Amino acid sequence: MKLYVCYGDWKFVILGHRHPCGDAHQALLDAGYDPEVVKVYGLGPLPLWMQPKRRRVEEITGKTWVPALEFDDGTGIGNSKKIIAWAQANPAKGR
């Protein structure tokens, strides 16, 4: 399992807002997962030639925005709210 994030998996609050990459990562940790965190940098709307690490994100979600979660079978989901909902509905085995 890989979690693609922008510059990190920040879990602190900035100007009253939490970062979606950190929220998705924390939800996975809370559900008993320990995903490989892949930093893709860049900014979602920029062209892929400027941010080649986001190619895989687009392949699995159809978009270049992160966070994105890739499962071991190569499928994935994007959007922090969807990742959080998936983690809450699918806790790791043994939890």
C-alpha positions in Angstrom: 0.0 0.0 0.0 1.3 3.4 -1.0 0.0 6.8 0.0 1.0 9.6 -2.4 1.3 13.0 -0.7 2.4 16.4 -1.8 5.4 17.5 0.3 4.7 15.5 3.4 2.1 14.0 5.7 1.7 17.1 7.9 -0.5 16.5 10.9 -0.5 20.1 12.3 -3.0 22.9 11.9 -2.2 25.9 9.7 -4.5 28.9 10.0 -7.2 26.8 11.4 -7.0 24.1 8.6 -5.6 20.6 8.7 -3.7 19.3 5.7 -5.6 16.6 3.7 -2.5 14.5 3.2 -1.9 14.4 6.9 -5.5 13.6 7.6 -5.5 10.7 5.1 -2.2 9.3 6.5 -3.5 9.5 10.1 -6.7 7.7 9.2 -4.7 4.9 7.7 -2.5 4.7 10.8 -5.6 4.7 13.0 -7.0 1.8 11.0 -3.9 -0.2 11.6 -2.1 0.3 8.2 1.5 1.5 7.7 1.5 2.7 4.1 4.7 3.6 2.2 4.5 7.4 2.0 5.6 8.7 -1.5 6.2 12.4 -1.7 5.3 13.7 -5.2 5.9 17.4 -4.7 4.5 19.9 -7.2 1.0 21.2 -7.5 -2.0 19.3 -8.9 -3.0 21.6 -11.7 0.6 21.9 -13.1 1.4 19.9 -16.3 2.9 16.4 -15.7 6.2 17.2 -17.4 6.8 19.6 -14.5 6.0 17.0 -11.9 6.7 13.5 -13.2 6.2 11.8 -9.9 2.5 12.5 -10.2 2.1 10.3 -13.3 1.3 7.2 -11.2 -1.3 9.2 -9.2 -3.0 10.1 -12.5 -2.8 6.5 -13.6 -4.6 5.2 -10.5 -7.1 8.0 -9.9 -7.5 9.8 -13.2 -6.3 13.1 -11.6 -3.0 14.5 -10.5 -4.2 15.7 -7.1 -3.0 14.1 -3.8 -3.5 12.5 -1.5 -4.0 9.2 -3.4 -3.9 5.7 -2.1 -2.6 2.8 -4.1 -3.4 -0.7 -3.1 -1.1 -3.6 -3.6 -3.1 -4.8 -6.6 -2.4 -1.5 -8.4 -5.9 0.0 -8.0 -6.4 3.1 -6.0 -8.5 6.0 -4.7 -7.9 9.7 -4.5 -9.3 12.5 -2.3 -8.6 12.6 1.4 -12.3 12.2 2.4 -12.6 9.0 0.3 -9.4 7.6 1.8 -10.5 8.4 5.3 -13.9 6.7 4.7 -12.2 3.7 3.2 -9.8 3.4 6.2 -12.6 3.6 8.7 -14.7 1.0 6.8 -11.8 -1.4 6.3 -9.6 -1.6 9.4 -6.5 -3.8 9.0 -7.0 -7.4 9.9 -6.4 -8.1 13.5 -7.8 -4.8 14.7 
